[in-house]
């Protein structure tokens, strides 16, 4: 493995809004120092990069063109979510690419890491079992490894380590079966438990199956005396005040659906939906529209940042409509309540569908 300097790396910690930081800390408070966290220099100064095969790299970029041009199957990438520049990976052939920086956390202060993460993969995402960041064919033994993850590490740990004892916090990670594309979204992690220590911010990509363009931007550590950091909710992220949703996957044999929701950290995610359903109040009476629950309420505990898959199941009232019309449009109200901070609620239109002839067992 060859480790090179920041000339081709990414910058992980940028202030999520300089004005926000000014409000976070009182006069005299100093945040943890992250060099070139917003990439607006157009370079990767301050970062180090580890490359397994030297067939890929981290780049500071702008616009929507991937850094390595002239490749077959080249696809546009997401534009930087904040400012003009961000950092992104690109590969000619399989490679493990790690962007990292060590950050000292001031003793006696609370510290919060925040960033934007996103990616575009030309092949399905895959995490091998047991998990590894290696792209070596002898290590993988035929298994695929197409993944992106962001961790807070012990600085003395091997750069590709996935040992739980070496990882202090996992801020973001992909899983097998995740969508091949994820738009920029905000993620955060509380680092207060490590005040007085130096931690390593590691942004890692393993790509064995064609190109994986993994991006990061606006990486920042906000610091303040105890109790003076603002509540952590989706609105904390500049430009990312709303929940982010993936493509709905329908099950036409039972009328259910899977709704992917991106969350920035631990908390609780819930969903419900109701709407007008024609019901007869009495025998012989005209039908009147009354509000009925259309999906069964669901509530899940979230333990880490990432994509949560909400399973939406139709109620008996909704199933009756589906059996009659084969489809039903519902407005799903999704609420994310972070472990600390205010809840955020978004309404998502979802069309449930059921194949004709599918009947419930009575």
C-alpha angles and dihedrals in degrees: 000000000000121000117201135182131263095281090099102022138099130254114234112186120054126155112265092229118340090226089055091055091050088059094043099063130043123231111300095021114127125203124220109276116249115177118224094348097161097045090223089136086072088234139084097239112155095032134094125214130208117200123187100197104007088235092115139027149187116259140187104232145169133201124021104292116106112243096243107064131192097046124135113247091024111167131189117264129216115275116245107282093218128034123336102302138046135161126260142168127237131176141196091197138349115324143152109229122189126182114192145167133179117232128192115220116212115243117250094018133105115240132198127189118209134174147147118252130186141148149187120209125188091206133041116282115253134180115196125227114262091033119242138159091219122116093190110129092218091055095044096043093203097323120129122239116192109148146132125204140166119207140172106228143187102261093228093056121106107270094241096041119137093178107135088225090061097047115078097178135000108214099178138355139165124232133207109278096025116139115280090236133045124182119223112287134170123253132180142185133194110236097175092113088066098052110144092028135095114240132189121233108213124190108184137184129184115189123178098147109063124291125349111184104195117183136195132180144165094027108180144162114212115200133189141147114282114296096013102095111100120250113281112238136134089274089063089080117082107237093005105082095135134068115258122229133196130213114299116241114210129209104206094186095066104013095245128131140201115227115193113213125187114218127187098221149330119332139091129302122199138172137192138163136191134174145160114299122182109242133163113239093201138003108281093012121125116261115265128193114243131175112256133171109265100186129032109256112255130195126181133185111232116209101179143012117278143073119332119195112218114201110215113201122188118239121232089266092052093043090056091056091046092053089052101041104015092228139056130186113217133178107227115205109210120192126190117194112188121216087252123020142028126326123249123211130196131177117223124190112226128180112211116204135195129189114246113262096028107134133179119247106253 
